């Protein structure tokens, strides 16, 4: 599942291939931006901001969000794509590479000077140069009635965490995901752990929170409903949390290890 570390690694990989290169083809396959053609422009940088990816070419910024199913792939010319062409939402070519964005949940082209305005609502980026733990705690504390799992996943508070990290963080700190922010004294510790955990994983292709990278052993509770807790053996419980579809979180917790 794409989270901040996935987007960070994707941006770094794309930047290594595209940075400083001239676009020889630009095909944006969403109606609103289908006429945009950045062919001939230089790619200055590919960067991430929380879960958002920004390809800066010329005076424009190609802004994408992977949502649940999206991904960016790099191919050499003539190489067969690993996903069907009808899923492609953006195709960017240079003399050496073909970058394809598949099933992107959001894709738009912005003027570079509108980029900051567009992403201004985001909280401090856990993987960015603007990381500010105190500001993240302040933003979390501003809504004391919010369940901690909802608050941690709210990108307005801190940018980069998705359901996997939210559930794993709550388990590691022994906090029920339903506990409200106002009831928790764990906020600074949770924020500190979130920073350390996502930065530890930012260069990995597989996210690991248990310390054990083996397949099926790398997470504590996420997507393990009904399976035994790795600490105490109690079956992991699961449910949904949030007031609406925008806040909805799939939650997993151990009823013994988390209170």
N, C-alpha and C positions, 0 to 999 in steps of 0.2 A: 504494500500500500504506500503510495507516495506521501512522504512527509518532508519536513524541512531538510533533513539530511539527504534524502533522495534527490531533491531539487538542487541542493548545493553541489552534489557530486555530478549531476547532469550538467549543470552550468559550467563546472570546471572542465568536464570532458569536451563539451561543445566549444568552450573558449580556447582550449588547446588546439583544436582543429581549425577554427574559423577566425581567430583573432588576427587582424591585420590583412585578411584576405578580401578580395573583391568578389561580390556576388555576381555570378554569371547567369543565374536564374532565380526568380522569386515568384513563387506561386502560392498565394494565400487563398485557401479554399473555404472561406466563409463569405456569405453574400455581401455583408456590409463592407468588407475590405477586399473583395475579389479584384477590384481594379487597381489596387496598390501594386506597384512594381518598383522594387528597390534594386533592380539589376544595374550594375555599375557602381553601386555604393560599397564603401569599405566597412567591414565589420570591425568596430572599435573595441567591443567587449561583449562577453556573455556573462551575466551576473544573476545571482539569486537574491531575493528579498523575502524571507519567510518561505512560504510555499509558492511564491511567484517567480517566474523566470523571464529575464529581459535580454533580448538580443538587440544590441544597439548598433545600428547600421546607418551611416550618414547622419542625418538630422532626425531620424525616426527610431522608435523603440518598438520591437515586436514583443508584445506582452502576452504571456501564456500562463495558464494555471492547469495543472494536470488533473485536478479533481480525483476521481476514483480510478479511471481507466486509462488516463493519458500517459504518453511517454514520448521522449525524443530519441531517435536513433541516428547513428552515423553510419554511412556506407561509402565504400569506394565506388566510383563510377562503374556501372555494369554489374554490380553485385545485386543479387536477388533480395528484395525486402522481406523481412521476417513477419510482417503483418500485411494484410490485404490493402491494395491501393485505395479502395473506397473509404478506408478509415483515415487516410491522410488528410490533415487539415492545413498543413504548411509544408512546402518543399523549397529548401534553400540550397543552391548549388554554388560551389567555387570550382576552381580548376582541379582541386584535389579531392573534394568531399561532397557528399550529398547528405544534408541534414533533413530528416523528415519528422514532423510532429504528428503523432497519431492520436485520434480521439481526444483532443485537448478540450477540457471542460470550458475553458475560456481562451479566446484568441482575438486579439485586437492589435491595431497599429496606432501608436501614439506619437505625437510630436515629442521630442526629447524633453522639451521644457515643461511638458504636462505630466511627466512620469512621477515626479515627487507628489504632485497634487493627487494623482490617481491612487497612490499607495499611502497617502498621509494617515489613513485610519489605522494602519497597522501599529501594533506595539513594538517594543524593542525586539530586534532580530537576534535570536539565540546564536546564530552563526554569522552575524554581521558585525562590522566595525562599530555600530551604534549600540551594541549590547549594554544595557543599563539595568542591573538586577534590582536596584532600589525603585526604579520607575515601574518595572514589571510588578513588584509587590504592591506598589501604590495603586496601580490600575486594577489588580485583582481585588484589593481591599475596598475599592469603590462600590462594589456590588456584593455586600455581605450576605445577601439572601440567596445568591447563586450557588448551586451544587458545585463542589470543587472540581469534579470532572468536566462540567460544562465550562467553568471559568478558565481552566487550564487550556482547553481547546479553543477558546475564543481568541481569534487572532488580533483582536483589539487590545488584548492584555499583554500577550507576548507572542511573537510570530515564529511559527515553525513546528509546533506540536500538533499531532493528529491523534486519532484514537489509540493507536498502538502505544505511543509514549505516555499518553494520559493514563491509561490503565496500568501500565507498568510502573509509572511513578507513584501512583496511589498505593499499589502493592508494596513497593520498596520502602515507602514511608509508613506503611501500616494504617493507611487512611481509607475509610469507606468512600467510594466515589459519590455517594449521596450526601455526605456530610457537607454542610454549607460552609462557605468561605468564612463567615462570621464565627462559626464554631471551631474553626481550625487555628491552632497555634503553629502550624507547620509551614506557613507560606514561605518564609525566607529559606527554610531547608528544602522545600519542594522546588523552588526556583533555582537554588544552587545545584540541586541534583539534576534538574532538567538541563541546565547548561552543561554540566559535566558529562551527562549521559549522551546527549545528542552530539557533542563535540568529539566524544570518544568514537562514535559511530560514523562520523561524517565521511570518512575515507573508505568505509566498508561497503561491499555490495550486498551483504546480509546484515541486517540490524540485530544486535545481540545485547540483551539486558541481564542475562543470567551469568555471563562469563563463560558459557559453554557454547561454542559456535556450531556444534553438530546440529544437523537438520532435525527439527522437532524438539530440540532442547534449548533453543536460544531465547525463548520468552517465558516469563513467569505465569501470566494469566491470560493474556490477550488471545482470543479465539480458542480458549481451552475450556469452554463451558462443559461441565459434567465430568471433566478429567480430574484426577487427584492433584491437590496442591503439592508443589514440589518441596515445600517445607514441612507441612503437617499431614498431608494425605487426605484432607477434607475435600469433597467435590467442589470444584470451582463453580460459582453461580454466575448467571448472566442475565442481562436485562437491557432496557432502553431508558435513557434519561434525557430530559430536555422539554421545554414548553412548546416547541414547534419544530418543523422540519429543518430549519436552519440551525437549531441548537442540538438536534437529536444526536445522541451518542450511544453507541453500543458499548455496554459496560460489562466488565468481568472482574470478579473479586473473590477472595477467600473469606468466608464468614468467620473464620477463627483468627487468621493473621491480620485482618483489617477490622478496625473498630471505629 
